[in-house]
Amino acid sequence: MDTLGRITAVLLAVVLLFLFPLRYDATLQKQIREEVILQELISFVEHLKVEKKITKLQYQDFLDRMDGLLEGFTVELEGYREFLYEQGETREQLLYTDVANRVMEESVFFFEKGDYVTVRIILTTDGVIEQLESLFIPTGVRGNEYVYGGMIL
């Protein structure tokens, strides 16, 4: 019986001394990574808003930077334009969901003043950080989407 108590104590010590600090470090790493992702996303969209265009090189550079931060993700790039008719009451929206495809095929996509652009990053897999963070205590609903956008100036 004394041996069983010692084995239990050793296992408990391993859990408390090694695994919980790893989980804490993973949580801190996740927070830092989220801040960097948001900064990259905001910088990318603000550059689009000012330049009024996106090139293939800019888009690939953004994807490369996100690939260094995230393990499994998809990027959705949407734009839409509002049209106001002569009466001033009727509005129509033209949605561009294929902006990323157009950029990759044509090497450049031009926006017009007043267009809206939205970039959405969707996490598709759990990385090592998420697995360590939820090792013993489930974290509940996880944020798996980053969205930022605005009007072209």
C-alpha positions as CSV (number, residue, x, y, z in Angstrom):
1,M,0.0,0.0,0.0
2,D,2.9,2.3,0.7
3,T,4.2,1.8,-2.8
4,L,0.9,2.7,-4.4
5,G,0.9,6.0,-2.4
6,R,4.4,6.8,-3.6
7,I,3.5,6.1,-7.2
8,T,0.4,8.4,-6.9
9,A,2.5,11.1,-5.3
10,V,5.1,11.0,-8.1
11,L,2.4,11.1,-10.8
12,L,0.8,14.1,-9.1
13,A,4.1,15.8,-8.8
14,V,4.8,15.3,-12.5
15,V,1.4,16.8,-13.3
16,L,1.8,19.8,-11.0
17,L,5.4,20.6,-11.7
18,F,5.5,20.0,-15.5
19,L,2.2,19.9,-17.2
20,F,0.4,22.8,-15.6
21,P,3.3,25.2,-16.3
22,L,3.3,24.0,-19.9
23,R,-0.4,24.7,-20.2
24,Y,0.1,28.2,-18.7
25,D,3.0,28.9,-21.2
26,A,0.8,27.7,-24.1
27,T,-2.0,30.1,-23.0
28,L,0.5,33.0,-23.0
29,Q,1.9,32.0,-26.4
30,K,-1.7,31.8,-27.8
31,Q,-2.4,35.4,-26.5
32,I,0.8,36.7,-28.1
33,R,0.1,34.9,-31.3
34,E,-3.5,36.3,-31.5
35,E,-2.1,39.9,-31.0
36,V,0.4,39.4,-33.8
37,I,-2.3,37.9,-36.1
38,L,-4.6,40.9,-35.5
39,Q,-1.8,43.4,-36.1
40,E,-0.8,41.7,-39.4
41,L,-4.5,41.6,-40.4
42,I,-5.1,45.3,-39.5
43,S,-1.9,46.3,-41.3
44,F,-2.9,44.4,-44.5
45,V,-6.4,45.8,-44.6
46,E,-5.4,49.3,-43.9
47,H,-2.8,49.1,-46.7
48,L,-5.6,47.9,-49.0
49,K,-7.8,50.8,-48.0
50,V,-5.2,53.4,-48.8
51,E,-3.7,51.8,-51.9
52,K,-7.1,50.9,-53.4
53,K,-5.6,47.7,-54.9
54,I,-4.2,44.4,-54.0
55,T,-1.5,42.7,-56.0
56,K,-0.6,39.0,-56.2
57,L,2.8,39.7,-54.4
58,Q,1.1,41.5,-51.5
59,Y,-1.5,38.7,-51.1
60,Q,1.1,36.0,-51.2
61,D,3.3,37.9,-48.7
62,F,0.3,38.1,-46.3
63,L,-0.4,34.4,-46.7
64,D,3.3,33.6,-46.0
65,R,3.3,35.7,-42.8
66,M,0.1,34.0,-41.7
67,D,1.6,30.6,-42.5
68,G,4.4,31.3,-40.1
69,L,2.0,32.1,-37.3
70,L,-0.8,29.5,-37.9
71,E,-0.8,25.8,-38.7
72,G,-4.1,25.3,-40.5
73,F,-6.1,28.2,-41.8
74,T,-8.0,29.6,-44.7
75,V,-8.2,33.3,-45.8
76,E,-11.4,34.7,-47.3
77,L,-11.1,38.1,-49.0
78,E,-14.4,39.8,-49.9
79,G,-15.3,43.1,-51.3
80,Y,-18.6,44.7,-52.1
81,R,-19.8,47.9,-53.7
82,E,-23.0,49.8,-53.0
83,F,-24.9,51.5,-55.8
84,L,-27.3,54.3,-55.1
85,Y,-29.9,54.9,-57.7
86,E,-31.3,58.3,-58.8
87,Q,-34.2,58.2,-56.3
88,G,-31.7,57.9,-53.5
89,E,-33.8,55.3,-51.7
90,T,-32.9,52.1,-53.4
91,R,-29.5,50.6,-52.7
92,E,-27.9,47.6,-54.3
93,Q,-24.8,45.7,-53.2
94,L,-22.5,43.9,-55.6
95,L,-20.5,41.3,-53.6
96,Y,-17.1,40.1,-54.8
97,T,-16.4,36.8,-53.1
98,D,-13.7,35.8,-55.6
99,V,-11.3,38.6,-54.9
100,A,-8.5,36.2,-53.9
101,N,-9.0,34.1,-57.1
102,R,-9.0,37.3,-59.3
103,V,-5.8,38.5,-57.6
104,M,-4.1,35.1,-58.2
105,E,-5.2,35.0,-61.9
106,E,-4.9,38.6,-62.9
107,S,-2.0,39.6,-60.5
108,V,-3.9,42.7,-59.4
109,F,-7.4,43.7,-58.2
110,F,-8.5,47.4,-58.1
111,F,-11.0,48.7,-55.6
112,E,-12.9,51.9,-56.1
113,K,-13.5,54.7,-53.5
114,G,-16.4,53.6,-51.3
115,D,-16.0,49.9,-51.7
116,Y,-15.9,47.7,-48.6
117,V,-13.3,45.1,-48.1
118,T,-13.3,42.3,-45.5
119,V,-10.6,39.8,-44.7
120,R,-11.5,36.8,-42.7
121,I,-8.9,34.3,-41.3
122,I,-10.5,31.0,-40.3
123,L,-8.6,28.4,-38.2
124,T,-9.2,24.9,-39.5
125,T,-7.1,22.8,-37.2
126,D,-5.9,22.8,-33.6
127,G,-2.2,23.4,-33.2
128,V,0.1,22.3,-30.5
129,I,-0.6,25.4,-28.5
130,E,-4.4,24.7,-28.4
131,Q,-3.8,21.1,-27.5
132,L,-1.5,22.0,-24.6
133,E,-3.9,24.7,-23.5
134,S,-6.8,22.3,-23.2
135,L,-4.7,19.5,-21.8
136,F,-6.5,19.1,-18.4
137,I,-9.1,21.9,-18.3
138,P,-11.4,22.4,-21.3
139,T,-11.2,26.0,-22.4
140,G,-14.8,26.0,-23.7
141,V,-15.6,27.8,-27.0
142,R,-12.4,28.8,-28.8
143,G,-12.0,31.8,-31.0
144,N,-11.3,30.4,-34.4
145,E,-11.9,33.4,-36.6
146,Y,-10.3,36.8,-37.1
147,V,-12.2,39.4,-39.1
148,Y,-11.2,42.9,-40.1
149,G,-12.4,45.2,-42.8
150,G,-13.5,48.7,-43.8
151,M,-14.3,51.2,-46.5
152,I,-11.8,52.0,-49.3
153,L,-10.8,55.7,-48.9
